[in-house]
Amino acid sequence: MKQDEIISEDQAGAAGESEQPEVKSEPVRNESAEKRIEELTAENQQLRDRLLRLAAEFDNYRKRTDRDMGNLMLHANAQLVATLLPSLDDLDRILAATESDIDPDALLSGIRLVQKNLVKILQDEGLKPMESVGEPFDPEKHDALLHAEDETHDSNIVVDEHKKGYYFKDRVIRHAQVIVSK
């Protein structure tokens, strides 16, 4: 090999590296890609519409449920009030009877009868009195008004009840106000 040939090969290689084809910036038109983009755009719009409809349906369901619960509570209370009306009538009759000459024992008997009827109505609805006297003090059921010295009971035993406590369907609705031994 001659030196002229080597130089010309080197020059030819260097010239080849510097002469790279130019890349055109014109976007490649691919009809299948454009069609796929259109399909995905349409699917995206359908999913967006579906999501909006579901959100609106859920909001309507929530509002309807809230309204139904309010109506249920209203009618449940109305039913309880309706069951208490006969006792109210009895109290009205007792008050009317006090304006005339009436035997105090008959008056007391009428009051006891009304109280018995009220207790029965409330127990039928789920009210249950709490037994506290003689039981250990429990802050979940009792409110301590006083601590009293008492040699007949151990410490922290309920010795007296100022206000009776009540359960409503096995849940404390009113704590008993009690006096506790110390």
Backbone bond lengths (Angstrom), bond angles and torsions (degrees), N, CA, C in turn:
res aa  C-N    CA-C-N  psi(-1)  N-CA   C-N-CA  omega(-1)  CA-C   N-CA-C  phi
1 M - - - 1.429 - - 1.499 109.71 -
2 K 1.218 113.12 141.19 1.436 118.95 -177.71 1.490 109.19 -96.08
3 Q 1.284 112.01 158.30 1.461 117.84 -177.82 1.506 111.55 -66.46
4 D 1.301 118.69 -33.12 1.463 120.89 178.09 1.519 110.87 -63.41
5 E 1.300 115.75 -37.68 1.457 119.13 -179.87 1.521 111.37 -68.25
6 I 1.382 116.72 -37.59 1.471 120.55 179.95 1.511 109.82 -65.78
7 I 1.286 116.80 -44.31 1.457 120.14 179.80 1.510 110.09 -64.04
8 S 1.267 116.87 -43.77 1.448 117.42 -178.06 1.524 110.48 -67.91
9 E 1.340 118.43 -31.57 1.454 119.39 176.07 1.528 110.02 -68.24
10 D 1.348 118.31 -41.02 1.471 121.50 177.59 1.510 110.60 -64.20
11 Q 1.304 114.15 -42.57 1.464 117.90 179.30 1.527 109.78 -66.13
12 A 1.310 114.69 -38.02 1.453 118.41 179.67 1.529 110.26 -65.87
13 G 1.352 118.05 -39.75 1.475 121.84 178.82 1.498 111.36 -66.38
14 A 1.351 116.99 -41.34 1.459 120.79 178.83 1.503 110.10 -67.17
15 A 1.291 116.20 -37.08 1.451 119.70 -179.80 1.524 109.45 -68.90
16 G 1.334 116.59 -35.32 1.462 120.79 180.00 1.508 111.83 -67.12
17 E 1.311 117.77 -34.27 1.457 120.58 -179.42 1.513 110.83 -72.42
18 S 1.269 117.45 -35.81 1.451 119.36 -177.82 1.507 112.03 -79.20
19 E 1.298 118.28 -18.43 1.452 120.38 -179.59 1.520 110.36 -100.65
20 Q 1.311 116.63 77.90 1.467 121.12 177.00 1.511 108.17 -95.79
21 P 1.309 115.29 149.71 1.466 117.56 -179.21 1.521 110.44 -66.91
22 E 1.279 116.30 143.39 1.453 121.64 -179.78 1.521 109.62 -77.16
23 V 1.393 116.23 139.94 1.464 121.43 177.85 1.504 106.89 -94.87
24 K 1.302 115.47 128.15 1.450 119.85 179.66 1.522 108.73 -85.20
25 S 1.312 117.80 140.84 1.456 122.88 -178.60 1.524 112.41 -86.96
26 E 1.272 118.16 6.89 1.456 122.02 179.99 1.529 108.53 -72.98
27 P 1.386 118.51 129.05 1.469 120.59 -178.26 1.521 111.10 -64.69
28 V 1.292 113.11 145.11 1.452 119.51 179.92 1.520 107.37 -79.02
29 R 1.290 116.48 127.59 1.466 121.23 -179.71 1.524 107.44 -88.35
30 N 1.374 112.59 115.82 1.443 117.80 178.00 1.521 106.33 -126.66
31 E 1.318 115.79 106.75 1.459 120.50 -174.24 1.517 111.92 -64.10
32 S 1.299 118.90 -34.53 1.468 120.79 -179.24 1.535 110.37 -69.70
33 A 1.330 118.08 -35.48 1.464 120.83 177.60 1.526 110.30 -67.96
34 E 1.331 117.09 -41.18 1.468 120.54 178.45 1.524 110.48 -64.50
35 K 1.322 116.99 -39.53 1.457 121.39 178.78 1.530 109.69 -64.94
36 R 1.318 117.14 -41.53 1.470 121.96 179.16 1.538 110.15 -64.14
37 I 1.328 117.14 -39.80 1.474 121.07 177.90 1.517 110.01 -62.97
38 E 1.321 116.85 -42.39 1.469 120.52 178.50 1.526 110.90 -63.32
39 E 1.340 116.69 -41.68 1.466 120.82 178.57 1.529 110.95 -62.55
40 L 1.323 116.17 -45.38 1.469 120.49 -179.33 1.529 111.30 -66.23
41 T 1.322 117.06 -37.08 1.462 121.08 177.10 1.525 110.28 -64.04
42 A 1.334 116.92 -43.25 1.467 120.97 178.57 1.530 110.56 -64.75
43 E 1.336 116.32 -42.91 1.475 120.20 178.09 1.521 111.20 -63.26
44 N 1.327 116.66 -40.58 1.469 121.50 177.81 1.525 110.12 -60.71
45 Q 1.323 117.09 -43.75 1.469 121.17 179.55 1.533 110.42 -64.38
46 Q 1.332 117.43 -40.65 1.460 121.00 178.29 1.531 110.89 -63.11
47 L 1.328 116.87 -43.82 1.464 120.68 179.25 1.523 111.43 -65.46
48 R 1.323 116.55 -38.06 1.464 120.92 177.76 1.531 110.33 -63.88
49 D 1.340 116.82 -43.92 1.466 121.10 178.28 1.529 110.58 -63.37
50 R 1.314 116.10 -42.11 1.467 120.65 179.16 1.535 110.77 -62.94
51 L 1.312 116.59 -42.52 1.463 120.84 178.41 1.527 110.76 -62.04
52 L 1.307 117.34 -43.72 1.469 120.62 178.77 1.524 111.25 -63.29
53 R 1.342 117.48 -40.49 1.468 120.27 178.17 1.526 110.59 -64.75
54 L 1.328 116.89 -43.32 1.466 120.24 178.68 1.530 111.67 -63.18
55 A 1.309 116.80 -40.26 1.469 120.17 178.00 1.528 110.49 -63.87
56 A 1.317 117.52 -40.95 1.469 121.29 178.55 1.532 110.54 -67.06
57 E 1.333 117.04 -41.38 1.463 120.49 178.24 1.529 110.47 -62.96
58 F 1.325 117.65 -41.83 1.462 121.01 179.24 1.527 110.45 -64.82
59 D 1.313 117.44 -41.41 1.466 120.55 178.72 1.529 110.29 -62.87
60 N 1.322 117.35 -42.49 1.463 121.14 176.98 1.527 111.10 -63.56
61 Y 1.337 117.25 -40.84 1.467 121.61 177.70 1.524 110.63 -61.34
62 R 1.331 117.12 -44.61 1.465 121.30 179.82 1.530 110.59 -61.86
63 K 1.324 116.83 -44.75 1.467 120.38 179.54 1.528 111.13 -63.86
64 R 1.333 116.67 -42.64 1.461 120.82 179.65 1.533 110.53 -64.15
65 T 1.333 117.21 -41.39 1.464 121.50 178.84 1.521 110.73 -64.15
66 D 1.320 117.73 -43.61 1.470 120.88 177.64 1.526 111.05 -60.57
67 R 1.330 115.94 -43.48 1.468 120.42 179.43 1.531 110.79 -64.29
68 D 1.343 117.06 -43.38 1.459 121.27 179.75 1.528 111.63 -64.05
69 M 1.331 116.50 -39.50 1.472 119.84 178.44 1.527 110.43 -65.65
70 G 1.309 117.64 -40.09 1.465 121.17 177.02 1.522 111.18 -62.42
71 N 1.334 116.50 -43.52 1.465 120.33 177.45 1.520 111.59 -64.15
72 L 1.326 116.93 -39.81 1.462 121.12 178.91 1.527 110.93 -61.79
73 M 1.327 116.12 -45.12 1.470 120.03 179.12 1.527 110.41 -64.60
74 L 1.300 116.87 -40.94 1.459 120.81 179.60 1.525 110.82 -61.60
75 H 1.326 116.43 -46.80 1.463 119.74 -178.26 1.522 111.94 -72.32
76 A 1.324 118.51 -32.35 1.466 120.52 176.96 1.522 109.70 -64.78
77 N 1.317 117.19 -42.93 1.463 120.44 177.63 1.526 111.10 -66.87
78 A 1.316 117.63 -37.02 1.464 120.94 179.34 1.526 110.17 -63.59
79 Q 1.322 116.64 -37.90 1.468 120.23 179.19 1.528 110.68 -66.31
80 L 1.316 117.69 -41.47 1.462 121.04 178.00 1.527 110.64 -63.85
81 V 1.309 116.12 -44.46 1.469 119.81 179.13 1.526 110.15 -61.23
82 A 1.313 117.49 -40.72 1.465 120.79 179.59 1.527 111.15 -63.22
83 T 1.309 117.84 -35.61 1.477 119.84 178.20 1.523 111.65 -73.30
84 L 1.329 117.81 -22.73 1.473 120.93 178.91 1.524 113.05 -85.02
85 L 1.323 118.34 -15.88 1.466 121.50 -176.29 1.536 114.01 -58.94
86 P 1.340 120.78 -40.26 1.469 118.34 177.20 1.531 112.94 -59.91
87 S 1.328 117.57 -36.32 1.468 119.91 177.26 1.522 110.58 -66.89
88 L 1.325 117.01 -36.70 1.460 120.59 176.28 1.527 110.48 -64.02
89 D 1.336 115.87 -41.22 1.472 119.94 176.10 1.524 111.05 -60.32
90 D 1.337 116.76 -42.38 1.469 120.61 178.63 1.525 110.97 -61.48
91 L 1.334 117.16 -42.22 1.466 120.39 178.34 1.524 111.03 -63.33
92 D 1.324 116.74 -39.85 1.465 120.24 177.00 1.531 110.74 -61.24
93 R 1.335 117.49 -42.06 1.462 120.91 178.68 1.519 111.43 -65.10
94 I 1.330 117.29 -37.68 1.476 120.70 178.08 1.520 109.87 -64.73
95 L 1.321 116.71 -44.39 1.469 119.99 178.97 1.532 110.93 -62.82
96 A 1.308 117.29 -40.16 1.463 120.68 178.64 1.529 110.59 -65.21
97 A 1.322 116.21 -35.26 1.467 120.12 -179.59 1.522 111.79 -70.70
98 T 1.326 118.15 -25.27 1.476 120.06 -179.57 1.526 111.16 -70.62
99 E 1.314 118.36 -19.17 1.461 121.33 179.52 1.526 111.50 -74.85
100 S 1.315 117.33 -21.12 1.461 120.50 176.86 1.529 108.60 -105.61
101 D 1.296 114.82 173.02 1.464 118.72 178.07 1.524 108.36 -73.04
102 I 1.324 114.59 115.70 1.457 120.27 -179.17 1.521 108.11 -134.07
103 D 1.290 114.20 148.60 1.458 121.33 177.99 1.530 108.72 -67.95
104 P 1.355 118.03 126.70 1.477 119.68 -179.91 1.524 113.15 -59.14
105 D 1.307 117.29 -31.56 1.468 119.05 178.52 1.529 111.00 -67.53
106 A 1.333 117.36 -37.31 1.461 121.27 177.64 1.524 110.11 -67.42
107 L 1.333 116.48 -38.06 1.467 121.00 177.44 1.527 110.33 -63.26
108 L 1.319 116.11 -46.51 1.468 120.88 179.05 1.522 110.56 -62.98
109 S 1.298 116.75 -39.05 1.461 120.95 178.44 1.527 110.38 -63.41
110 G 1.321 117.74 -41.27 1.464 121.53 177.88 1.518 111.87 -64.12
111 I 1.321 116.84 -41.50 1.473 120.58 178.74 1.523 110.18 -63.89
112 R 1.323 117.48 -41.76 1.474 120.78 178.38 1.527 110.88 -62.90
113 L 1.325 116.34 -39.14 1.453 120.60 179.29 1.534 111.02 -64.04
114 V 1.337 117.37 -43.10 1.467 121.57 178.01 1.526 110.00 -63.43
115 Q 1.318 116.22 -43.31 1.473 120.01 179.54 1.525 110.57 -62.39
116 K 1.329 117.14 -41.83 1.470 121.88 178.87 1.535 110.27 -62.87
117 N 1.326 117.47 -42.40 1.469 121.08 178.52 1.520 111.92 -64.77
118 L 1.350 116.62 -41.91 1.476 120.42 178.11 1.523 111.04 -62.08
119 V 1.327 115.77 -44.04 1.468 119.42 -179.93 1.518 110.15 -62.05
120 K 1.314 117.70 -42.44 1.469 121.05 179.90 1.534 110.98 -62.56
121 I 1.325 116.57 -45.13 1.474 120.02 179.45 1.527 110.16 -60.01
122 L 1.324 116.64 -46.31 1.466 120.15 -177.99 1.527 111.84 -68.37
123 Q 1.335 117.12 -36.33 1.465 119.17 177.32 1.524 110.89 -67.45
124 D 1.327 117.09 -36.09 1.466 119.97 176.55 1.529 111.39 -64.22
125 E 1.323 117.06 -28.69 1.463 121.67 177.94 1.533 112.86 -82.11
126 G 1.344 117.45 -11.62 1.464 120.37 177.23 1.511 115.04 119.20
127 L 1.324 118.45 7.34 1.465 121.53 178.88 1.526 109.55 -83.05
128 K 1.315 116.02 137.61 1.463 120.77 179.99 1.526 107.99 -139.25
129 P 1.349 117.50 128.71 1.471 118.83 179.08 1.527 110.57 -70.94
130 M 1.311 115.02 150.61 1.457 122.51 -179.56 1.528 108.82 -97.04
131 E 1.311 116.72 130.91 1.467 121.21 175.19 1.523 107.43 -90.93
132 S 1.335 116.82 119.62 1.465 119.98 -174.09 1.525 113.45 -118.61
133 V 1.334 118.51 -39.02 1.462 121.85 -174.62 1.525 109.54 -62.71
134 G 1.347 115.55 127.93 1.452 122.04 -179.44 1.519 113.46 89.70
135 E 1.310 117.38 -8.30 1.466 121.89 179.97 1.529 110.05 -91.77
136 P 1.333 118.40 155.42 1.468 120.30 173.66 1.523 110.72 -64.51
137 F 1.329 116.04 145.30 1.466 120.78 178.71 1.525 109.39 -64.19
138 D 1.332 115.83 130.93 1.461 122.45 179.04 1.525 107.61 -131.53
139 P 1.340 117.96 112.87 1.474 119.71 -178.30 1.528 113.68 -63.40
140 E 1.333 118.06 -15.95 1.460 120.91 176.13 1.526 111.28 -74.43
141 K 1.345 117.11 -20.92 1.461 121.40 -176.64 1.527 113.30 -120.49
142 H 1.339 116.73 -22.89 1.469 120.51 -171.42 1.527 112.19 -120.86
143 D 1.330 114.93 147.48 1.465 122.67 167.72 1.522 105.97 -112.09
144 A 1.329 117.42 118.17 1.467 120.81 -178.78 1.524 109.35 -81.20
145 L 1.327 115.88 121.89 1.455 120.90 176.69 1.522 110.29 -88.68
146 L 1.330 116.04 -40.83 1.472 122.41 -177.27 1.513 110.13 -144.49
147 H 1.324 114.50 156.86 1.463 122.00 166.16 1.524 105.47 -111.11
148 A 1.316 116.40 125.50 1.466 120.53 -176.12 1.515 109.81 -121.23
149 E 1.327 113.99 145.66 1.466 120.06 174.45 1.523 108.05 -70.05
150 D 1.347 116.62 130.00 1.457 120.55 179.07 1.520 108.21 -153.77
151 E 1.348 115.62 114.06 1.468 119.25 -178.72 1.522 112.23 -80.83
152 T 1.326 118.30 -15.12 1.466 120.36 -177.19 1.525 112.71 -83.22
153 H 1.332 116.86 -14.23 1.471 120.57 -179.21 1.525 109.93 -123.42
154 D 1.324 115.17 153.90 1.458 120.04 173.78 1.520 109.12 -70.68
155 S 1.336 115.72 172.52 1.456 121.00 179.23 1.534 109.96 -69.33
156 N 1.340 115.33 147.10 1.468 124.11 178.27 1.525 113.61 63.60
157 I 1.316 117.05 36.79 1.457 122.23 174.00 1.527 107.33 -111.10
158 V 1.333 116.75 137.63 1.463 121.29 178.31 1.526 107.92 -71.67
159 V 1.349 115.68 120.43 1.468 120.18 -178.29 1.527 112.39 -103.96
160 D 1.325 117.62 -22.35 1.461 120.32 179.33 1.532 108.62 -152.54
161 E 1.324 114.43 156.63 1.455 120.66 -177.46 1.526 108.52 -124.00
162 H 1.339 115.84 121.05 1.465 120.54 178.27 1.529 110.23 -84.02
163 K 1.344 116.80 -46.41 1.470 123.20 175.52 1.510 107.95 -129.85
164 K 1.305 115.86 135.28 1.459 121.75 180.00 1.531 109.74 -71.24
165 G 1.303 115.43 141.84 1.460 121.45 174.55 1.516 110.18 -94.91
166 Y 1.338 116.41 157.43 1.463 120.55 -177.85 1.529 111.13 -138.00
167 Y 1.339 113.21 148.02 1.463 122.23 170.20 1.523 107.23 -103.64
168 F 1.308 115.69 143.51 1.460 120.22 169.90 1.513 106.94 -122.59
169 K 1.320 115.28 109.28 1.467 122.25 -176.94 1.523 110.77 51.95
170 D 1.323 115.49 53.78 1.471 125.37 175.79 1.524 114.02 65.16
171 R 1.301 117.25 22.18 1.462 122.03 175.80 1.529 107.48 -127.05
172 V 1.333 116.94 136.73 1.457 119.85 -179.35 1.523 108.62 -66.43
173 I 1.343 114.93 120.69 1.459 119.46 178.79 1.518 110.26 -101.91
174 R 1.340 116.09 -28.02 1.459 120.18 173.88 1.527 108.42 -146.75
175 H 1.329 115.73 128.38 1.452 121.71 177.30 1.525 109.25 -71.54
176 A 1.324 116.08 143.79 1.459 120.31 175.31 1.539 108.24 -77.41
177 Q 1.318 115.98 136.10 1.462 120.17 174.78 1.535 106.76 -93.07
178 V 1.319 115.63 118.57 1.467 120.12 -167.80 1.525 112.19 -131.44
179 I 1.335 113.77 164.59 1.457 122.51 171.87 1.526 105.50 -110.26
180 V 1.334 115.59 131.17 1.466 122.08 -172.08 1.524 109.48 -114.20
181 S 1.329 115.97 140.61 1.468 120.39 178.44 1.515 110.23 -76.04
182 K 1.361 113.32 150.97 1.482 116.88 174.02 1.500 110.65 -132.52
